[in-house]
Amino acid sequence: MDITSIDHLELYVEDGERTAAHLCEAYGFTVQGRGGPETGLKGCRSILLRQRGITLLVTAAADGHHRAAEYVRRHGDGVAVVGVAVADAHAAYTEAVERGAYPVAPPAVHGPGGASATFASVHGFGDVELRFTSRDTEDTPFAPGVVEETAATAPGGLLEAVDHLAVLVPAGELEKTVRQYLEVFGLTQTFEERIQVGEQAMDSKVVANDSGSVTFTLIEPDVTRAPGQIDTFLSAHGGAGVQHIAFRTSDITRSVRDVSAAGVRFLSTPPSYYDALDGRLGAVGVPVETLRELNILADRDHWGVMLQIFTESAHPRRTLFYELIDRRGARTFGSNNIKALYEAVERQGGTPGHPGEA
């Protein structure tokens, strides 16, 4: 199958209006549609948010029988659905199930012929489903007949696309999960690393489609070492899940200033990190003092420079958070920033997970 991009992410949350308002006010998203029982959605209410190439669907259960209710009880607010764009959702679903994927929701067509959207879901990881999504035309609305849209085109903004999702899995599940994404979904492993910080250790592998527009960074803890932030995340979240969403921007300094002005708190970085930056990387396109002021991390690989920063988790369980990433040619994931980020997370008070593997 040919997975071409991340079509959308669906978040299951306790309070949809509050979550949507935060994403709009803090990160620049715009409400572009709504759905609920009155539009044909059963047992839930959804708010459609867009910004440039990013589409988010924020869903809250309207009764205790919808899957969002159980998801929030088990995990709190989080990413419950990763929607991926394919040419034919029905064919992709059939192929995935034949290859061993566990079916979640058979193909459902929304809207009239010639202007319809098709959704079909299989199990992804933990309680997160992978939703194959196809539309008859590029202008077809998100979900005709069940989500009423106020605008068809995505508004502008500083955030351009979902760069990657960081997924944490329990010990012993990394290889199995990677194999599923290679053999069932046709992705390719592009990177792997064993990471040691103090007495803690973790293993990470990255899988992606050919263009890199769909990228999962998969991480498991080494339970033979001291327990750490990944273990804490898995306990607080109640199993595997998306630890952070990385939003790509081409102007990270402006993005950080805007998001900070809206009240979002970012992880801080030790001053010594910036004292050594010039010697480690040379010029990175942004003055070191600006990076220091804004707590932006920098790294370099064979292809170029990458600038990144992570928010503190505002989640009651200290789980889901966000990353802003500015790729200036770089293709990798900031491995040299792991220790600095790990220390920053510890100072924040142990936000679970592993933000350093961006």
C-alpha positions in Angstrom: 0.0 0.0 0.0 1.1 3.6 -0.6 0.7 5.7 2.5 1.3 9.3 1.2 0.9 11.6 4.2 -0.7 12.2 7.6 -4.2 13.2 6.7 -5.3 14.0 10.2 -4.8 13.3 13.9 -7.8 12.7 16.1 -7.5 13.5 19.8 -9.9 12.0 22.3 -10.4 14.5 25.2 -12.6 15.1 28.2 -13.5 18.6 27.2 -13.5 19.3 23.5 -14.3 23.0 23.6 -11.5 23.7 26.1 -8.9 21.6 24.2 -9.9 23.2 20.8 -9.7 26.7 22.3 -6.3 26.0 23.7 -4.9 24.7 20.4 -6.3 27.8 18.6 -5.2 30.4 21.1 -1.8 28.9 21.8 -0.7 27.2 18.6 -2.6 29.2 15.9 -5.2 26.6 14.7 -8.6 27.7 13.4 -11.9 26.0 13.9 -13.2 24.9 10.5 -15.9 22.5 11.2 -18.1 20.7 13.8 -19.9 17.5 14.1 -22.2 15.8 16.6 -25.3 13.7 17.0 -27.2 16.4 15.0 -24.9 15.8 12.0 -24.8 12.1 12.2 -21.9 11.4 14.6 -23.0 8.9 17.2 -22.2 9.4 20.8 -19.6 12.2 20.4 -18.9 15.8 19.4 -16.0 16.7 17.2 -14.3 20.0 16.4 -12.2 20.2 13.2 -9.1 22.3 13.4 -6.7 23.2 10.6 -3.4 25.1 10.1 -1.6 24.9 6.7 -0.9 21.2 6.2 -2.1 20.1 9.7 -5.6 18.8 10.4 -6.7 17.9 13.9 -10.0 16.5 15.0 -10.8 17.0 18.7 -13.4 14.6 19.9 -15.2 14.3 23.2 -17.7 11.6 24.1 -21.3 12.7 24.4 -22.2 9.5 26.3 -20.4 6.8 28.1 -20.7 4.3 25.2 -18.4 6.1 22.7 -14.9 4.8 22.4 -13.6 8.3 23.4 -15.1 7.8 26.9 -13.2 4.6 27.6 -10.0 6.0 26.0 -10.1 9.1 28.3 -10.8 7.0 31.4 -7.8 4.8 30.6 -5.3 7.3 29.2 -6.5 10.8 29.7 -6.5 13.2 26.7 -4.4 12.0 23.9 -3.9 11.0 20.3 -6.4 8.1 19.6 -6.4 8.0 15.8 -3.6 8.6 13.2 -5.3 9.2 9.9 -3.1 8.4 6.9 -3.9 9.4 3.3 -4.0 6.5 0.8 -5.4 6.3 -2.8 -8.1 3.8 -1.8 -9.0 3.4 1.8 -11.1 0.3 1.1 -8.2 -1.4 -0.7 -5.6 -0.4 1.9 -7.8 -1.8 4.7 -8.3 -5.1 2.9 -4.6 -5.4 2.2 -3.6 -4.5 5.8 -6.0 -7.1 7.3 -4.8 -9.7 4.8 -1.3 -9.0 6.1 -2.3 -9.5 9.7 -3.6 -6.1 10.9 -6.4 -6.3 13.5 -9.5 -4.7 12.1 -11.1 -1.9 14.1 -13.7 -0.2 11.8 -14.6 -1.5 8.2 -14.7 1.0 5.4 -17.3 3.7 5.8 -18.2 6.1 3.0 -19.3 9.7 3.8 -20.9 11.9 1.2 -22.2 11.4 -2.3 -20.4 9.7 -5.1 -17.8 11.9 -6.7 -17.4 14.0 -3.5 -17.1 11.3 -0.8 -14.5 10.5 1.9 -13.8 6.9 2.9 -12.5 5.9 6.4 -11.3 2.5 7.5 -9.3 1.6 10.6 -7.0 -1.0 11.9 -5.1 -1.4 15.1 -1.9 0.7 15.3 -0.4 0.5 18.8 -1.8 0.5 22.3 -5.3 1.9 22.0 -4.4 4.0 19.0 -5.9 3.1 15.6 -4.5 3.7 12.2 -7.2 5.2 9.9 -6.9 4.8 6.2 -8.4 7.9 4.5 -9.2 8.6 0.9 -11.2 11.3 -0.8 -12.7 11.4 -4.3 -11.1 14.8 -5.0 -8.6 17.2 -3.4 -11.6 19.5 -2.7 -13.7 16.9 -0.9 -14.5 18.0 2.6 -13.1 16.2 5.6 -16.1 14.0 6.3 -19.1 15.1 4.2 -22.4 14.6 6.0 -21.0 14.1 9.5 -18.7 17.1 10.0 -20.2 20.4 8.9 -17.3 22.6 7.6 -17.2 26.4 7.6 -14.2 26.5 5.1 -12.6 24.0 2.8 -9.1 25.3 2.6 -6.6 25.3 5.5 -5.7 28.7 7.0 -2.2 30.0 7.1 0.0 30.0 10.2 3.6 29.3 11.3 3.1 25.5 11.8 3.3 23.7 8.5 3.0 20.0 9.0 3.2 17.1 11.4 6.9 16.3 11.3 6.7 13.1 13.3 5.0 11.3 16.2 7.0 10.0 19.2 5.4 6.7 20.3 6.4 5.0 23.5 5.8 1.2 23.9 6.3 -1.2 26.8 9.6 -3.2 27.1 9.6 -6.1 24.7 7.2 -4.5 22.1 9.6 -2.4 20.0 10.6 -5.1 17.6 7.1 -6.4 17.2 5.7 -2.9 16.5 8.5 -2.1 14.0 7.9 -5.3 12.2 4.2 -4.6 11.9 4.8 -1.2 10.3 7.3 -2.7 7.9 5.5 -5.8 6.9 1.8 -4.7 7.2 1.9 -1.0 6.4 4.9 -0.9 4.0 7.0 1.7 5.9 10.8 1.6 6.0 13.1 1.6 9.0 15.3 4.7 8.7 17.1 5.1 12.0 17.9 3.2 15.2 19.7 4.1 18.3 20.4 2.9 21.8 20.3 5.8 24.2 21.9 5.8 27.7 21.5 8.7 30.1 23.0 8.0 33.6 21.7 4.7 34.9 18.8 4.7 32.4 18.6 3.3 28.9 16.2 3.0 26.0 16.1 1.7 22.5 14.6 3.7 19.6 13.8 2.9 16.0 12.3 5.2 13.4 9.9 4.1 10.6 8.6 6.2 7.8 7.1 6.2 4.3 9.3 6.9 1.3 8.9 10.7 1.4 9.2 10.9 5.2 5.9 12.7 5.5 4.7 9.9 7.8 7.2 9.2 10.5 7.0 7.4 13.8 9.8 7.4 16.3 9.2 4.3 18.4 10.9 4.0 21.8 10.9 1.3 24.5 12.6 1.3 28.0 15.4 -1.0 29.0 13.9 -2.5 32.2 17.3 -4.0 33.1 18.5 -0.5 33.9 17.1 2.0 36.4 13.5 3.1 35.7 13.1 6.5 34.0 10.8 8.8 32.2 9.6 6.3 29.7 8.5 3.9 32.5 6.7 6.8 34.2 4.9 7.7 30.9 3.8 4.1 30.3 2.5 3.9 33.9 0.7 7.2 33.9 -0.7 6.8 30.4 -1.7 3.2 30.9 0.4 1.6 28.2 1.7 2.5 24.7 0.8 5.9 23.3 1.8 9.1 21.5 4.1 10.9 23.9 4.5 14.0 21.7 3.4 15.5 18.4 6.2 17.4 16.5 4.9 20.3 14.4 7.3 21.5 11.7 7.9 25.3 11.2 10.3 27.2 9.0 10.6 30.1 11.5 11.2 28.6 15.0 12.2 31.8 16.7 8.9 33.5 15.7 6.9 30.4 16.5 8.4 30.1 20.0 7.8 33.8 20.7 4.2 33.6 19.6 3.4 30.4 21.5 5.2 31.6 24.6 3.2 34.8 24.4 0.0 32.7 24.5 1.1 31.2 27.8 2.7 27.9 26.7 5.7 27.0 28.8 8.7 25.3 27.2 11.3 23.1 28.8 14.4 25.1 29.9 18.0 24.2 29.0 21.2 24.5 31.2 23.3 27.5 30.3 26.3 25.3 29.8 24.6 23.8 26.7 24.8 27.1 24.9 28.3 27.8 26.2 29.5 24.8 24.2 27.2 25.1 21.2 29.5 27.2 18.8 32.4 24.8 19.4 30.2 21.7 18.8 28.2 22.8 15.8 29.6 26.1 14.4 27.1 28.6 13.0 23.5 27.3 12.8 21.8 30.2 11.2 20.4 31.7 14.5 22.6 33.6 17.0 23.5 31.5 20.0 22.2 34.3 22.3 18.8 34.0 20.6 18.8 30.3 21.1 19.7 30.7 24.7 17.0 33.3 25.3 14.3 31.0 23.8 15.7 27.7 25.1 15.9 26.3 21.5 18.1 23.3 21.0 20.3 22.8 17.9 21.9 19.9 16.1 23.6 19.1 12.9 23.8 16.0 10.7 25.2 15.2 7.3 22.4 17.1 5.5 22.1 20.2 7.6 20.9 21.9 10.8 17.9 21.2 12.9 16.4 23.5 15.6 13.9 22.1 18.1 12.1 22.8 21.4 9.6 20.9 23.6 6.7 22.2 25.6 6.1 21.3 29.2 3.2 18.9 29.5 0.0 20.6 30.5 -1.7 17.2 30.8 -2.9 16.3 34.3 -1.0 13.0 34.0 2.1 14.8 32.7 2.0 12.8 29.4 1.1 14.4 26.1 3.2 17.4 25.0 4.3 19.1 21.8 7.5 19.8 19.9 8.3 22.6 17.5 11.0 21.6 14.9 12.7 23.7 12.2 14.5 21.5 9.7 17.2 23.4 7.7 18.3 20.4 5.7 18.7 18.0 8.6 16.9 14.6 8.4 17.7 13.0 11.7 16.3 13.5 15.2 18.5 15.5 17.5 20.4 12.7 19.2 23.0 15.1 20.6 20.2 17.0 22.5 19.0 14.0 24.5 21.1 14.5 27.6 20.2 18.3 27.8 16.5 17.6 27.3 16.5 14.7 29.8 18.0 17.0 32.4 15.5 19.7 31.6 12.6 17.3 32.0 14.0 16.2 35.4 14.1 19.8 36.5 10.5 20.2 35.5 9.6 17.5 37.9 9.7 14.3 35.8 7.4 14.9 32.9 7.1 11.3 31.6 8.5 10.1 28.4 11.6 10.8 26.4 11.5 14.1 24.7 15.1 13.9 23.5 14.2 11.4 20.8 12.5 14.0 18.6 
